[in-house]
Amino acid sequence: MESLADLLKHKSNRHLLEQAEMNSMAVLSDTAVIKFRAKHPELDDTTLKLNMNRLYQYAKEYNSCSNCPGLNQCPNDMEGHYTKLTVERINGIDYINDHKVSCKKLIAHEAQEKVRKRIRCLNMDERVLDQAYSAKDILTMDNMRLGAVQAVFNYVNKTKADGLQADGLYLSGSFGTGKTYLMSYLLQELSKEGFTGVFVFMPDFVEDTKRMFQDEKRLLETIELLKNTDLLILDDVGAENMNAWFRDHVLASILNHRMGRKPTFYTSNHDFDGLEKHLCYTKDGNEENKGRRLMERIRPYVDYVKVEGENKRKRR
């Protein structure tokens, strides 16, 4: 006669076996597993039972990916990865192998990170790059600026086809017409092609260079960075409080090195004549020759693009 302990033990074992059988049935009836079996009709029940853990993990992650909550909330064992199953036949026996594969969201995220590592922002909120619109967004947001949009698209396409150009673009327009965002789009698109870029907000950059007087190493490194990056964007040029030292020793040095070698891009509320007047005046007075000399490092090396449109900032 069995003891009470033996009876309880057997009952527990039966319960575990029943539960395991129910779990196996649930896995085998999962949509993802059914599709997998349909692709591999050669798999028999024995092989499936021996690989039940692999099938369970595959089904679990397949369903998680089908209802993806986003890369940051990925519930899979390895964030941004899912289990992929393959079947291999060796010596007449079928084996199910599993390995982890990067999902599309992770691949896109890593590609974007590579792009961002090629871009530097000086004295500028990097969220400007995060807010860059797609080509479709840019085309449909404001019909008045279609000419400028087409000029930027043409430049991007030409660079993709022919390589880095020697000349850049000068985007001129009133406040809030999207000049900065057009340049952000250009920079991101060309960074995907492997080009490096620096985005500089000129009003704050001019002030920051004054604080670099006590850090000559940092100043020289910054100037070298701007000289040698593939794509240099000087945003809101003409809005800074210009001083003779910055104009003659920093900006002139950068532009003198880049002209005819690598493209420089500008956004400004001024046209060429307005910017020249701005560059002439500092606290030292009106220095027309120096302003004109600097414009000779800008005007011949850009295509002038007029950006029309309404002030988008007024919508906020």
C-alpha positions as CSV (number, residue, x, y, z in Angstrom):
1,M,0.0,0.0,0.0
2,E,1.4,3.4,-1.0
3,S,2.0,6.0,1.7
4,L,0.3,9.3,1.7
5,A,3.6,11.0,0.7
6,D,3.9,8.7,-2.4
7,L,0.3,9.5,-3.4
8,L,0.9,13.2,-3.2
9,K,4.2,12.9,-5.1
10,H,2.5,11.0,-7.9
11,K,-0.3,13.4,-8.0
12,S,2.1,16.3,-8.2
13,N,4.0,14.6,-11.0
14,R,0.8,14.0,-12.9
15,H,-0.1,17.6,-12.5
16,L,3.3,18.8,-13.8
17,L,3.0,16.4,-16.8
18,E,-0.5,17.7,-17.6
19,Q,0.7,21.3,-17.3
20,A,3.7,20.6,-19.6
21,E,1.4,19.0,-22.2
22,M,-1.0,22.0,-22.1
23,N,2.0,24.4,-22.5
24,S,3.3,22.4,-25.4
25,M,-0.1,22.4,-27.1
26,A,-0.4,26.1,-26.6
27,V,3.0,26.6,-28.3
28,L,2.3,24.4,-31.2
29,S,-1.1,26.1,-31.8
30,D,0.5,29.6,-31.8
31,T,0.2,31.3,-35.2
32,A,3.9,31.9,-35.5
33,V,4.8,28.2,-34.9
34,I,2.1,27.0,-37.3
35,K,3.6,29.2,-40.0
36,F,7.1,27.8,-39.2
37,R,5.8,24.2,-39.3
38,A,4.2,24.9,-42.7
39,K,7.5,26.0,-44.1
40,H,9.2,22.9,-42.6
41,P,6.8,19.9,-43.0
42,E,9.8,17.6,-42.6
43,L,9.8,18.2,-38.8
44,D,8.2,15.4,-36.9
45,D,6.6,15.5,-33.4
46,T,9.7,14.2,-31.7
47,T,11.9,17.0,-33.1
48,L,9.3,19.6,-32.1
49,K,9.1,18.3,-28.6
50,L,12.8,18.2,-28.2
51,N,12.9,21.9,-29.3
52,M,9.9,23.1,-27.4
53,N,11.8,25.8,-25.5
54,R,13.1,27.2,-28.8
55,L,9.7,27.2,-30.2
56,Y,8.3,28.9,-27.1
57,Q,10.9,31.7,-27.2
58,Y,10.4,32.1,-31.0
59,A,6.6,32.5,-30.6
60,K,6.9,34.8,-27.6
61,E,9.3,37.2,-29.3
62,Y,7.4,37.0,-32.6
63,N,4.2,38.1,-30.9
64,S,6.1,40.9,-29.0
65,C,7.5,42.2,-32.2
66,S,4.0,42.1,-33.9
67,N,2.8,44.4,-31.1
68,C,6.0,46.4,-30.7
69,P,5.8,49.0,-27.9
70,G,9.0,50.8,-29.2
71,L,12.7,50.1,-29.0
72,N,13.0,51.6,-25.5
73,Q,10.3,49.3,-24.1
74,C,11.3,46.2,-26.0
75,P,10.2,43.2,-23.8
76,N,12.4,40.6,-25.6
77,D,15.4,39.1,-23.8
78,M,17.8,41.1,-25.9
79,E,16.6,44.6,-26.6
80,G,16.0,45.2,-30.3
81,H,16.5,41.5,-31.2
82,Y,14.2,38.6,-31.9
83,T,14.7,34.9,-32.2
84,K,15.0,33.4,-35.7
85,L,14.7,29.7,-36.3
86,T,16.4,27.7,-39.0
87,V,16.3,24.0,-39.8
88,E,19.5,22.0,-40.6
89,R,19.6,18.3,-41.7
90,I,22.7,16.4,-40.6
91,N,23.1,12.7,-41.2
92,G,19.4,12.3,-41.8
93,I,18.4,14.1,-38.6
94,D,16.6,17.5,-38.6
95,Y,17.9,20.0,-36.1
96,I,16.2,23.3,-35.2
97,N,18.7,26.1,-34.6
98,D,18.0,29.5,-33.0
99,H,19.9,32.8,-33.2
100,K,19.2,36.4,-32.4
101,V,18.6,38.9,-35.2
102,S,18.5,42.7,-35.0
103,C,15.0,44.2,-35.6
104,K,14.3,46.9,-38.1
105,K,13.9,49.5,-35.4
106,L,17.3,48.7,-33.9
107,I,18.9,48.8,-37.3
108,A,17.4,52.2,-38.0
109,H,18.4,53.5,-34.6
110,E,22.0,52.4,-35.0
111,A,22.1,53.9,-38.5
112,Q,20.8,57.2,-37.1
113,E,23.4,57.1,-34.3
114,K,26.1,56.7,-36.9
115,V,24.8,59.7,-38.7
116,R,24.6,61.8,-35.5
117,K,28.2,60.9,-34.7
118,R,29.2,62.6,-37.9
119,I,27.4,65.8,-37.0
120,R,28.5,68.4,-34.4
121,C,26.4,71.3,-33.1
122,L,28.2,74.3,-31.7
123,N,26.2,76.7,-29.6
124,M,23.0,75.2,-30.9
125,D,20.2,73.0,-29.6
126,E,20.7,69.5,-31.1
127,R,17.0,69.1,-31.0
128,V,17.0,71.0,-34.3
129,L,18.4,67.9,-35.9
130,D,15.9,65.7,-34.2
131,Q,13.1,67.9,-35.6
132,A,14.3,67.7,-39.2
133,Y,11.4,67.1,-41.5
134,S,11.2,64.4,-44.2
135,A,11.4,65.4,-47.8
136,K,7.6,65.0,-48.0
137,D,7.0,67.3,-45.0
138,I,9.3,69.9,-46.4
139,L,7.6,69.9,-49.8
140,T,4.0,70.2,-48.4
141,M,4.5,72.6,-45.5
142,D,4.6,75.8,-47.4
143,N,4.1,76.2,-51.2
144,M,5.7,79.6,-51.1
145,R,9.1,78.2,-50.5
146,L,9.0,75.4,-53.1
147,G,11.8,77.1,-55.1
148,A,14.1,77.0,-52.1
149,V,13.2,73.5,-51.3
150,Q,13.9,72.4,-54.9
151,A,17.3,74.1,-54.7
152,V,18.2,72.2,-51.6
153,F,17.0,68.9,-53.0
154,N,19.0,69.5,-56.2
155,Y,22.1,70.2,-54.1
156,V,21.6,67.0,-52.1
157,N,21.1,64.9,-55.1
158,K,24.1,66.3,-57.0
159,T,26.3,65.7,-54.0
160,K,25.1,62.1,-53.7
161,A,25.7,61.5,-57.3
162,D,29.0,63.4,-57.8
163,G,30.6,63.6,-54.4
164,L,31.4,66.6,-52.1
165,Q,31.0,69.9,-53.9
166,A,33.3,72.9,-53.5
167,D,30.5,75.5,-53.3
168,G,27.6,75.7,-50.9
169,L,24.3,77.5,-50.6
170,Y,23.3,80.9,-49.1
171,L,19.7,80.8,-47.9
172,S,18.3,84.3,-47.4
173,G,14.8,85.0,-46.1
174,S,12.7,86.7,-43.4
175,F,12.2,85.3,-39.9
176,G,10.7,81.8,-39.4
177,T,10.6,80.7,-43.1
178,G,12.4,77.4,-42.3
179,K,15.9,78.2,-43.4
180,T,17.4,76.3,-40.5
181,Y,15.3,73.3,-41.0
182,L,16.2,73.1,-44.7
183,M,19.8,73.1,-43.7
184,S,19.2,70.5,-41.0
185,Y,17.6,68.3,-43.7
186,L,20.5,68.8,-46.0
187,L,23.0,68.0,-43.3
188,Q,21.3,64.8,-42.2
189,E,20.8,63.6,-45.8
190,L,24.5,64.1,-46.7
191,S,25.7,62.7,-43.3
192,K,24.0,59.4,-44.3
193,E,26.4,59.4,-47.3
194,G,29.3,59.5,-44.9
195,F,30.1,63.2,-44.9
196,T,30.9,65.0,-41.6
197,G,29.2,68.2,-40.7
198,V,29.2,71.1,-38.2
199,F,26.1,73.2,-37.5
200,V,27.0,76.6,-35.9
201,F,24.6,79.1,-34.4
202,M,26.5,82.3,-35.2
203,P,25.2,84.8,-32.6
204,D,26.1,82.5,-29.7
205,F,29.3,81.2,-31.3
206,V,30.7,84.7,-31.6
207,E,30.1,85.3,-27.9
208,D,31.6,81.9,-27.0
209,T,34.8,82.7,-28.8
210,K,35.4,85.7,-26.5
211,R,35.4,83.3,-23.6
212,M,38.0,81.1,-25.4
213,F,40.7,83.8,-25.0
214,Q,41.8,82.1,-21.8
215,D,41.8,78.6,-23.5
216,E,43.9,78.9,-26.6
217,K,44.0,75.2,-27.1
218,R,40.2,74.9,-27.3
219,L,40.0,77.9,-29.6
220,L,42.5,76.5,-32.1
221,E,40.8,73.0,-32.0
222,T,37.4,74.7,-32.7
223,I,38.8,76.6,-35.6
224,E,40.5,73.5,-37.1
225,L,37.2,71.6,-36.7
226,L,35.3,74.3,-38.7
227,K,38.1,74.5,-41.3
228,N,38.2,70.7,-42.0
229,T,34.7,69.4,-41.6
230,D,33.1,68.3,-44.9
231,L,29.9,70.4,-44.5
232,L,29.9,73.7,-42.5
233,I,26.6,75.5,-41.8
234,L,26.7,79.0,-40.3
235,D,23.2,79.6,-39.1
236,D,21.7,83.1,-38.7
237,V,24.8,84.8,-39.9
238,G,24.4,88.6,-39.7
239,A,22.5,88.4,-36.4
240,E,25.7,88.3,-34.3
241,N,27.3,91.2,-32.5
242,M,30.3,91.3,-34.9
243,N,33.7,92.3,-33.6
244,A,36.8,93.0,-35.6
245,W,38.9,90.2,-33.9
246,F,36.3,87.5,-34.7
247,R,35.7,88.8,-38.3
248,D,39.4,89.1,-39.2
249,H,41.1,86.3,-37.2
250,V,38.4,83.6,-36.8
251,L,35.8,83.8,-39.5
252,A,38.2,85.0,-42.2
253,S,40.7,82.2,-41.4
254,I,38.0,79.6,-41.6
255,L,36.5,80.8,-44.8
256,N,39.9,81.4,-46.4
257,H,40.8,77.8,-45.8
258,R,37.5,76.3,-47.0
259,M,36.9,78.4,-50.2
260,G,37.2,76.3,-53.3
261,R,37.9,73.2,-51.2
262,K,34.8,72.4,-49.1
263,P,31.3,73.8,-49.1
264,T,30.1,76.3,-46.5
265,F,26.4,77.0,-46.1
266,Y,24.7,80.1,-44.7
267,T,21.3,81.1,-43.4
268,S,20.6,84.7,-43.0
269,N,17.9,87.4,-42.8
270,H,20.2,89.5,-45.0
271,D,20.8,89.4,-48.7
272,F,24.5,89.7,-49.9
273,D,24.5,93.5,-49.7
274,G,22.9,93.5,-46.3
275,L,25.4,91.0,-44.9
276,E,28.3,93.0,-46.4
277,K,27.2,96.1,-44.5
278,H,26.9,94.1,-41.3
279,L,30.4,92.8,-41.7
280,C,31.8,96.3,-42.2
281,Y,30.5,97.6,-38.9
282,T,32.1,96.8,-35.5
283,K,32.6,98.8,-32.4
284,D,35.8,100.0,-34.1
285,G,33.7,101.8,-36.7
286,N,33.0,101.3,-40.4
287,E,35.7,99.2,-42.1
288,E,34.3,98.8,-45.6
289,N,37.4,97.2,-47.1
290,K,37.5,94.4,-44.5
291,G,33.8,93.7,-44.9
292,R,34.1,93.6,-48.7
293,R,37.2,91.4,-48.4
294,L,35.3,88.9,-46.3
295,M,32.3,88.9,-48.7
296,E,34.8,87.8,-51.4
297,R,35.2,84.7,-49.4
298,I,31.5,84.1,-49.4
299,R,29.7,85.4,-52.5
300,P,31.7,83.5,-55.2
301,Y,31.4,80.2,-53.4
302,V,27.7,79.8,-52.8
303,D,24.5,79.7,-54.8
304,Y,22.1,82.4,-53.5
305,V,18.7,81.0,-52.6
306,K,15.8,83.2,-51.7
307,V,13.5,81.5,-49.1
308,E,9.9,82.8,-49.3
309,G,7.1,81.9,-47.0
310,E,5.2,82.8,-43.9
311,N,6.6,82.9,-40.4
312,K,6.1,79.4,-38.9
313,R,7.0,80.6,-35.4
314,K,3.8,82.7,-35.3
315,R,1.8,79.5,-35.4
316,R,3.1,78.4,-32.1
